[in-house]
Amino acid sequence: MNLKRFSGCLRLFLFLNPFPYSTYHCLLSPSSPAEAEAMGAGGPRRGAGPPDGGWGWVVLGACFVITGFAYGFPKAVSVFFRELKRDFGAGYSDTAWVSSIMLAMLYGTGPLSSILVTRFGCRPVMLAGGLLASAGMILASFASRLLELYLTAGVLTGLGLALNFQPSLIMLGLYFERRRPLANGLAAAGSPVFLSTLSPLGQLLGERFGWRGGFLLFGGLLLHCCACGAVMRPPPGPQPRPDPAPPGGRARHRQLLDLAVCTDRTFMVYMVTKFLMALGLFVPAILLVNYAKDAGVPDAEAAFLLSIVGFVDIVARPACGALAGLGRLRPHVPYLFSLALLANGLTDLISARARSYGTLVAFCIAFGLSYGMVGALQFEVLMATVGAPRFPSALGLVLLVEAVAVLIGPPSAGRLVDALKNYEIIFYLAGSEVVLAGVFMAVTTYCCQRCSKDIPPGPSAEGGTSDTEDVEAERDSEPMPASTEEPGSLEALEVLSPRAGSPEPEEEAVPDLSHESVGGHEAHGQNA
């Protein structure tokens, strides 16, 4: 890359740098409920639930951007693979490891992200994640070996995206309760929007500045994750009331990763469903273009099939979120999620023998619709299943399980295609796995609800607590000294998003989430 191209690339990089904006928000964002009320933040008053609006719409916009980067960026990097193959003299499988490592870090570091969010809060973790993601792409632009690309664009950028994706979903759940299905659908729409935008942009940057200039400019774009993290102002909640403890009481240790959520039957049902779903959900989209070419479809028309899936997906996600938020459907969201999985799997099974371009277009429309429904509902079901307090730990564990399935499903499908030279069997196999996931989700959810109705209400049921919460309550009832927990604890999520039907405790010490990152941890200079 000559000096003229590098100077033009650098000017564009500085133009894309959002640091003045993010710094402005860091300085002016209120760090207490009093400041939030004075600034007209629109946050909830003390003791109230999620605001379902106000500053929450800004948080939703940031979640839209973060979701787009998290899901669209690993696929957009693939437009540079041809240049990477030429410059490094490597094969396609060697260069494809960049995107694979990035996706593995996005899914596999879920528990690590949960621990960091619990320890430091959402905002500092997202700011550090944005810096890591940007630094990874900037350093990758100077790479001289593929191994350096794996460590920078793969590991660093993937970890940075993971540290942005999970906290954004957590904060979205804090700001929305009544409109949460719609909010999840709108945030999930960022994935197809950014995928359809970043890939052509990467192609343009690669032709104008080369792959090194493209990586550098993509690093500038990823700095917008810092701006998105800066607007993640936690909604103000109740002030902590320390509980006096008798002398000799034991200190309370905060649990960074709540593994007790695995004892919840409904959560285990969801985790198994996600594993089965991830085995086959992504396979048709990965093989679609090659499948169309094998059927005799021209290259340009085959590539346009993915655009059809993306356009339908953009419309389906917010529409499905709005549908799931209706009063009659909201209690039955798990069954709606099962229906979306069944529709997606049956689409794969029915279209396995599609050979003409018209039938492939019909498949793309049906697949994009069902795929968008799955994307809009997957995290809404998890939030409704475990509740806001345990959502960070639950999301981290689910992403880890999904990472295992993603590393098994698509690579195995690729090997079967190479061995059998037959795409029809792959579509049958992938569709069967997704159908199995939908049937399993519907049947086990129905059985769990029947079992909960058959169990006579006890003292814990009257209070609206689960078995795991009873165990935690017994553990917490032991003598403890006055609370010394840092304000960034996520235990305050219970107050901000109480479960339906459960009375609010009158005497319960809850850390103040409003000081999550500004009041407690930034004083120590810790940004994840």
Disulfide bonds with the S-S distance in Angstrom:
none
